[in-house]
């Protein structure tokens, strides 16, 4: 089995960045990009659907193994490789990490990324303008998601206690992008623990090569 992995997907994807963070935290050698087995991969092509039945990213390639869905990929990386542990040994604490990975990959991603951030990155209004009505409709969900994240951060530096975990790797790219949107400044101002948490995440060495300005040029290739 190869000691390195390949992450299929564009680096600007929040979920691709989550898998990257896990690799960086554990010191797992990796490559990434929209290709598989050295060949370009067209999104939603038959080759892509052969890797992920719903045509999503990331996909993890590890030797002959193929794995999809970000929480599963991150848990696998933690179990299969040495380095810093990204999940607690205690069954209850591990279940709490799993709980947060599910909440983040499902509800929080929908509120922060799919219904809010993507409107600014890929605006759908006339002439490519941001749809203000869509943004206004999404803001309450963003505020609610930040409120949900505020609660556990009253108990520790990370979502589950004092140790960085898989859950934090999933949260970090979403929040990093959110903080780059001027419209979100007031929302984050009402969430001081989340704002402090994001600064801790950004200060980690793993963030230096992951939480970078997105390169969207891949979309025009």
RAHUSUL-V151628 format. One record per helix or strand of 2 or more residues. SS is the DSSP state (h for helix, s for strand). FROM is the first residue (numbers start at 1). TO is the last residue. Records with the same first field share a line. If there is no record, write none. Layout:
SS->FROM-TO + FROM-TO
This chain:
s->5-8 + 30-33 + 35-36 + 39-40 + 59-62 + 65-68
h->14-26 + 46-51 + 70-80 + 91-121 + 126-128 + 132-152 + 166-179 + 182-189 + 192-203 + 205-207 + 216-220
